[in-house]
Amino acid sequence: MPFAQPTAEILEDVAARLREYADRSDPGVETVLCLVECAAHAARATSRGQSACEADLLEALAAARAAVGCAKFAVAEARPTARPSAAR
């Protein structure tokens, strides 16, 4: 495909749209954003082959860690809250 956009550029566009339009207070949405950012950094780093930029790899790792943290909040938020036991 002669006019194909590089993967990193596509992912960066998706991340920019998520930052602009998504509800970042939702931990599920924030998880997705962090994962897209991670993929964009990884794509940028690996597109250089053997000369992968260490800074891009470290950014990918940081975004992956952030995604894990956001996912933990998303899971905790999705769990039903425990009902107080009935008074005796």
C-alpha positions in Angstrom: 0.0 0.0 0.0 1.9 3.1 -1.2 -0.2 5.6 0.8 -0.5 3.7 4.0 0.2 5.7 7.2 2.8 4.4 9.5 1.3 2.4 12.4 2.7 4.8 15.0 1.1 7.8 13.3 -2.3 6.1 13.2 -2.1 5.2 16.8 -1.0 8.7 17.8 -4.0 10.1 15.9 -6.3 7.7 17.8 -4.7 8.7 21.2 -5.1 12.4 20.3 -8.8 12.0 19.6 -9.3 10.0 22.8 -7.6 12.8 24.8 -9.8 15.4 23.1 -13.2 13.7 23.2 -13.2 10.8 25.7 -14.4 11.0 29.3 -11.0 10.7 31.0 -12.7 10.4 34.4 -13.8 6.9 33.4 -11.1 4.4 34.3 -12.1 2.1 31.5 -11.6 4.9 28.9 -8.3 5.9 30.5 -7.2 2.3 30.3 -7.9 2.2 26.6 -6.0 5.6 26.1 -3.0 4.3 28.0 -2.9 1.1 25.9 -3.2 3.1 22.7 -0.3 5.4 23.9 1.7 2.3 24.8 1.1 0.8 21.3 2.1 4.0 19.6 5.3 4.3 21.5 6.1 0.7 20.9 5.3 1.0 17.2 7.5 4.1 16.9 10.4 2.4 18.7 10.2 -0.9 16.7 9.8 0.9 13.4 13.5 1.8 13.6 14.5 -1.9 13.8 17.8 -2.5 15.6 18.2 1.2 16.3 15.0 1.3 18.5 15.0 4.5 20.5 15.4 3.7 24.2 13.3 6.7 25.1 10.3 5.4 23.1 10.7 2.0 24.7 10.7 3.5 28.1 7.6 5.6 27.2 5.9 2.5 26.0 6.7 0.8 29.3 5.4 3.8 31.3 2.2 3.8 29.4 1.8 0.1 29.9 2.2 0.6 33.7 -0.3 3.4 33.6 -2.8 1.1 31.8 -2.4 -1.5 34.5 -3.1 1.0 37.2 -6.2 2.4 35.3 -7.4 -1.2 34.7 -7.3 -1.9 38.4 -9.5 1.1 39.1 -11.9 0.1 36.3 -12.2 -3.4 37.8 -12.8 -2.0 41.3 -15.4 0.4 40.0 -17.2 -2.3 38.1 -17.5 -4.6 41.1 -20.8 -4.4 42.9 -20.5 -2.9 46.3 -21.2 -5.0 49.3 -24.5 -4.5 50.9 -24.6 -3.8 54.6 -25.8 -6.7 56.6 -29.4 -6.4 57.9 -29.6 -5.2 61.5 -30.6 -7.9 64.0 
